[in-house]
Amino acid sequence: MSPIRAYAEEFLAQAGKVSDKWSSYLSAYDFWLSSLRDQPVRILEIGVQNGGHLEVLSRYFKNAEIIVGCDINTACVRLAYQDPRVNVVIADANKDSTCTLISALSADFDIIIDDGSHTQRDIIASYARYFPRLKFGGIYIAEDLHTSYWRGLGGG
């Protein structure tokens, strides 16, 4: 059996599909997510970009039941995964029709990661829409909240 790797090690071992996170996030991810690591979790990630983080999550959470990624970028339709637990929905996460598609894959989630547009309007809308789908004791992560101070993304 292979040794258990910390989140940062899994992230840094990623090859193939690109994943980019601020290095300061890696230890925070391990701190917050390690307690759920061996659980049969259900994960939603809003904003998958190049798709690499979904692979990191699938390795880190070996017992995950399902990992759903959602991205508005139609180029993500080319993302293919050997792991049948990984699903990608190509649509705007804040539309009712998209929420219906995501709900068809899983009604609720243990972990929700918002790494989408980083606009304040979308962050708030995603939180309002998906936080009620977070299981009791689950973890909701909104990445890159420093953009809350960027006027170009609706902050100030």
C-alpha positions in Angstrom: 0.0 0.0 0.0 1.3 3.4 -0.9 1.9 6.0 1.9 -0.7 8.6 2.4 0.4 11.9 0.9 -0.5 15.3 2.1 -2.7 17.5 -0.1 0.4 19.5 -1.2 2.2 16.3 -2.3 -0.8 15.2 -4.3 -1.2 18.6 -5.8 2.5 18.9 -6.7 2.5 15.3 -8.2 -0.2 16.3 -10.7 0.9 15.6 -14.2 -1.1 15.9 -17.4 -4.1 18.2 -16.9 -3.0 21.5 -15.3 -4.1 22.6 -11.9 -3.1 25.9 -10.4 -3.6 27.0 -6.8 -1.8 29.6 -4.7 0.9 27.7 -2.8 -0.5 29.1 0.5 -3.8 27.2 -0.3 -2.2 23.8 -0.2 -1.6 23.5 3.5 -5.0 25.1 4.2 -6.7 22.5 2.0 -4.9 19.7 3.9 -5.9 21.2 7.2 -9.5 21.6 6.3 -10.0 18.5 4.2 -7.9 15.9 5.8 -10.6 14.9 8.3 -12.9 13.9 5.4 -10.1 12.2 3.4 -11.2 8.6 4.1 -14.9 9.3 4.0 -17.2 8.5 1.1 -17.5 12.2 0.2 -19.4 14.0 -2.5 -17.5 16.9 -4.0 -18.6 19.9 -6.2 -16.1 22.2 -7.7 -17.3 25.3 -9.5 -14.7 26.4 -12.0 -12.5 23.5 -13.3 -10.4 25.5 -15.9 -7.9 22.9 -17.2 -9.3 20.0 -15.1 -6.2 19.0 -13.2 -7.7 19.8 -9.8 -10.4 17.2 -10.3 -7.7 14.6 -10.7 -6.0 15.8 -7.5 -9.2 15.5 -5.7 -9.9 12.0 -7.0 -6.5 10.9 -5.8 -6.7 12.7 -2.4 -10.2 11.4 -1.7 -9.8 7.7 -2.7 -13.2 6.8 -1.2 -15.1 9.7 -2.8 -18.4 8.7 -4.1 -18.6 11.4 -6.8 -16.7 14.4 -7.9 -18.6 17.0 -10.0 -16.9 19.8 -11.7 -18.8 22.7 -13.4 -17.4 25.2 -15.7 -18.9 27.7 -18.1 -16.0 27.4 -20.6 -17.1 25.1 -23.5 -13.5 24.1 -24.0 -13.9 21.9 -20.9 -16.0 19.5 -22.9 -12.7 18.1 -24.1 -11.7 17.0 -20.5 -11.8 13.3 -20.2 -11.2 11.3 -17.0 -10.5 7.6 -16.5 -11.9 7.8 -13.0 -15.7 7.2 -13.4 -16.4 9.2 -10.2 -15.3 12.4 -12.0 -18.1 14.2 -13.9 -17.9 17.6 -15.7 -21.0 19.8 -16.3 -20.4 22.5 -19.0 -22.7 25.4 -18.1 -23.1 28.5 -15.9 -23.3 27.2 -12.3 -25.7 29.9 -11.4 -28.5 29.0 -13.8 -31.4 26.9 -12.6 -30.9 24.4 -15.5 -27.3 23.8 -14.4 -28.3 23.3 -10.8 -30.8 20.7 -12.1 -28.0 18.9 -14.0 -25.7 19.0 -10.9 -28.6 17.7 -8.7 -29.1 14.8 -11.0 -25.6 13.7 -10.3 -25.8 14.4 -6.5 -28.5 16.0 -4.4 -26.0 17.2 -1.8 -22.3 17.5 -1.1 -19.7 17.2 1.7 -17.3 19.6 0.0 -18.1 22.5 -2.2 -15.2 24.5 -3.8 -16.0 27.8 -5.6 -13.1 28.5 -7.9 -15.2 30.0 -10.6 -15.3 33.5 -12.1 -14.2 35.3 -8.8 -16.7 38.0 -9.5 -18.5 39.1 -6.4 -21.9 38.6 -8.0 -21.1 35.0 -8.9 -19.5 34.2 -5.6 -22.6 35.4 -3.7 -25.0 33.7 -6.1 -23.1 30.4 -6.0 -23.1 30.5 -2.2 -26.8 31.2 -2.0 -27.6 28.4 -4.5 -25.2 25.7 -3.3 -24.7 26.2 0.4 -28.1 24.7 1.2 -26.9 21.6 -0.6 -23.9 21.2 1.7 -24.3 18.3 4.2 -24.2 19.1 7.9 -20.6 19.2 8.9 -19.5 19.8 5.3 -16.9 22.3 4.1 -17.6 25.2 1.7 -14.5 26.9 0.2 -14.6 30.1 -1.7 -11.2 30.6 -3.3 -9.5 33.9 -4.2 -11.6 36.2 -2.0 -8.9 38.8 -2.3 -10.8 39.7 -5.5 -13.5 41.2 -3.2 -11.2 44.2 -3.3 -10.9 44.4 -7.1 -13.3 46.8 -8.7 -13.0 45.0 -12.0 -14.6 41.9 -10.4 -17.3 43.7 -8.6 -15.3 44.4 -5.4 -14.2 47.5 -3.8 
